[in-house]
Amino acid sequence: MTTTLLQPGQIEAAAGSIPELRLPPADLFLMCARRLEQLAEGHAMGDYLRFAAQLARAQQERLDAAPAGELPAAERLAQCFEYLMPPLAPAGLPRPAGWRDTARHLAKSVQPFLAAAGQAALQPVLEGTDAWLDEQATRLLDIDTQHLNAAVTPVIGAALQVHWTHLARQLDPAQVARPEHPNLCPVCGSHPVSSVVRIGGAENGLRYLHCTLCNSEWHVVRAKCSNCDNTRDIGYYHLEGGNRVVEAESCPECQTYLKVVHQEKDPQADPVADDLASLTLDLLMDEADYARSGINWYLVQGHP
């Protein structure tokens, strides 16, 4: 009798057609807000998670209002597809004109829920010039965390997310090519915030990386480093005594990790909210000398 061993990817492919790309749903930010509120109960970071929830709700209101931004021309989309380029990469796309207004709207929306110090920290968003806001956005998109104003970064990032999510929702998955670099978003070329193992339908049991900018998700096989494609000696870490909804998947080759959020262990688990609420796991991975390959814009370490 001949035994055939299936490699990572072949197992999932054997189950049928895989939805390679998941564009963001209409209620994306609302779902994240609800999960943040749920996780905030009794959490050591409860106040911050509630702040992030208010910010996510404000993002949903802005997304529902159909913010400014148009897709590239059909010719440009076709060119990006042919050359395996992300069609909404910030470097090749004019920044939506209304994004600054969105940033100021978000700051005003969350200020009433903050203490005096928090309200003061967001004043630069309201009082800063357009040039200053553009500078902060450029640094965030370039992951120049050394020169970011850490206090306003969640609002700056949230505003950019609203507009890029709106653009991504206008795409057809057939317009987006499989990326040349699978560790980056095929829609906008940004890094993932985390990965999520989804449940239900054709996506059941499949892992998707979740984009930190446009909130699209793309399929990457499990038991494989999402940063360098290594499949050897992949390790998984979790907090002792926890429910293991969130694990850190580590790679000995590139010495990085990315969290995996398991919806089969909690159907309400969210790749952004659960990543933020598991900051302790990030601290432990840092102590183990693993660098994080993703980024969560709700909490970016920079200079105040």
N, C-alpha and C positions, 0 to 999 in steps of 0.2 A: 504494500500500500504506500502511495506517495503522499507525503504531508507538505502542504504549501503554507508558508508563513507569510502573513500579510504585514506589510510595513505601515508605519503611521501614514494616514491619508487613504491608503487602500481600504482599510477597515470601514472608514466613513463613506468612501466612494461606493463600496459594495452595497451600502444600504439604499442607494438610489441617488437621484439628482440632488446636489447640495446647493442651497441658496447662497451664493458666494458673497453677496452684498445686501446689507439691510440698511435702507435709507431711514432717517429718523422719523418716528411717528409724530402725529400732530400734537399729542399731549405729553411729549417727552419730558419737558421741564416740570409739569404738574406731577407726573409719576415720581420724579426725583424728589420733589418737595415733600410729597407724602411719605416717602421712605425716610427722608432726613428727619422729619417730625417723629416718625415711629422710633428711629434709632436714638433720638435725643433723650428719650425717657430713661432717666437713671444713668445716663452716660456721663463720664468725666468731662467730656467735651460738649455737654448738652447745650450750653449757651451758644457755642459757635455753630453747632449743627442746626440750631433753630435760626440763627442768622443766615446760614446758607440756604435753609428752606425758604425763608422770606425772599431771598435773592432769586431763587429758582421760580417762585410764584410770580415775581415781577417779570422775570424772563418770559414766562408763559404768556402773561398779559401782552407783552410787547410782540411776541411771536404771533399771537392771535390777531394782532392788528396789522399783520402783513407788512413788515418793515421794508425799507428801501433795499434795492439790490436786484440786478438782472443777470441772468445767465450769459456766459460768453456766446458769441454767434455760433450758429450751427457748424460753420467751417472750422472754427477754433475747436469746438468739441470733437469733431471728427479727427482733427489733427492730433489732439491729445490722446484719443483712443488708439490711433495708428502707432504712435510712438510711446505708448504705455506711460503717459504723463497724467498726473492728477489734474482734472479740468478746473478745479477751484483752488489751486495753489495760490496763496496770498501774494507770492512774488510775481505771478503773472496775471493778477486780477486787480483792477482798481478797487481800493477800499470803499465799501458802500458809503455814500455821502452822509447818510443818516445815522451812522454808527455812534458819533459823538453825542447826538441828541439822545440816543438810547442809553449811553453810559450815564448821562446826567439824569435821565429819567429813573434809571435803576438806583442811583445814589439817593435821590429824593425819596424813592419808595421804601428803602430799607433804613434810612436814617432814624425815623421815629421809633424803631425797635431797638436802637442801640443806646448805650450809656453815653454820657457827655463826651468822653474820650473817643469813643467810636464815631460819634457824629462829627467831631472835629477832624478825625483822620480822613473822612471822606470829603471834606470841604474842597481839597484840591481838584477833585473831579468836577465840582460845581463851579469853581472859580478859575480853574486853569484855562489857558488859551487852547485853541484848537491845535496849535503846533505842539504844545506840551502833551496833550492827549495822544496825538499821533506818534510822538516820540515814545511814550509809554507802551503804546500798542505795538510798535515796531520791535521794541526790546522784548516784549512778551512773546511775540511770534518768532523771534530769533532765539528765544530761550536765553536771553542775556540777563540772568537772574541777579548778577552782581550789581546792576545799575537800575533795577526796578524799585519803585516805591511799593514795598510789600503791602502796605495798608490799603492801597487802592487797587492792587492787582486783581482781586476777585471781581470787582465791578468792571474794570477794563476788560478782563477776560470774558465776563458774562455778556457784555455788550457785543463783543466780537462773535461769541457763540450764537447769539440770537440771529445775527445777520447771515452767518455762514450756514447755520441750520436751515434757515429760510431758503437759501439758495440750493442746498442739498436736497431739500424736499421737492424742488422743481425738476430734478433730474429723473431720468429713467435709468434703472440699473444697466440696461443694455448700452448706455452711452459711456459707461465707465469700464476701462480695461483693468485686468488683473495687474496689480502694481509690479514694477520691476524690483522694488524693494518691499517685500511683504511685511516688514516691520513698520511701514508708514502707511497712512490712510490713502487708499486709491482715489478718493474723492478730492481731498485737499492737500495731501502730502504731510499732514501733521502727525505727531507722535500719539500713541494711544494713552488713555488714562489708566486703563486696566483691561482685562479680558473677562468675558462672561460665558459660562456654559448655560445655554438656553434650554428651555423645556417647551414641549408642545409642537405639533405639526412636523413639517419637514426639517425644522431646525432642532428638534429634540436631541439633546446630548452633544450638540456641536458647539465648538468654542469660537467666539468672535472677539476680535479686538475692537475696543470702543474708542472712537476718535475724540480727542480733547477739544477740538475746534468745531467741527461740523456735526459731531454726534452720529456720524455714520458708523456702521460696523462691518467688518470684513472677516471672512472665515479663515482661520489658521488651525491646522490639525493640532490635536492635543499631544501631550508628552513630547513636545518639541519646543526649543527655545524660540520665542517670538521675536527675539532680537537678532540672533545670528544663525538660526536654522539648525543648530546642533541638536542631536537626538540622544546623546550619550550622557548618562549619569545625571539626568535632570532631577533636581531635588524639590521637595515641597515642605514648606514650613507653615505652622499655624500657632496661634496662641494657646497655651495650655489651659485646659478647662473650657475652651470655647466650643462653639457649635460647628466650627470648620466651614462656615458659609464662605469665608474668605481665606484663601491660602496664598502664600508667596511662592511662585514658581521660579527657581533659581537655576542658573546655568554656570557650570565650572569653566566653560571655555571663554566666555566673554565677561564673566564675573558680574552679571547683572541679574535683576529679578523683575518680574511683573506679577501683580496680583491676579488671581483667578477667582471670580465671584460665581458661586454655584447656586443656580436657581433651583436645582433639584432638592437642595437642602432648605431652601426658603424661597418660595415662588415670588415673594415681594422684593427679593434682593435686586439691587440696582448697581450697575458698574461704576457710577460716579459716587452715589451716596455711601455705599458700603466701603468703597475705597477710602473715602474721607474719614469715615467712622472707625477705620482700623489703622489709624496713625501709629499706634503702639507697635504694630507689626513692622512698619517702616523703620522705626527706631531700632528694633531688634535686628533687622536685616542690615542696617547701617553698621551696627556693632559687629556683625559677622563679615564686614568688608564687602558687601554686595552693593552695587550702585543701581539705583532705580532707573529702568529704561523708559518709564512713562512719566506723565506729569498731570497733576490735578490742579486746575486753575482756581478752584475754590480755596486752595491753600498753597501758595507758592512762597518758598523761602527766598527772601531778597533783603535789601537794605531799607530801613525805614526812612 
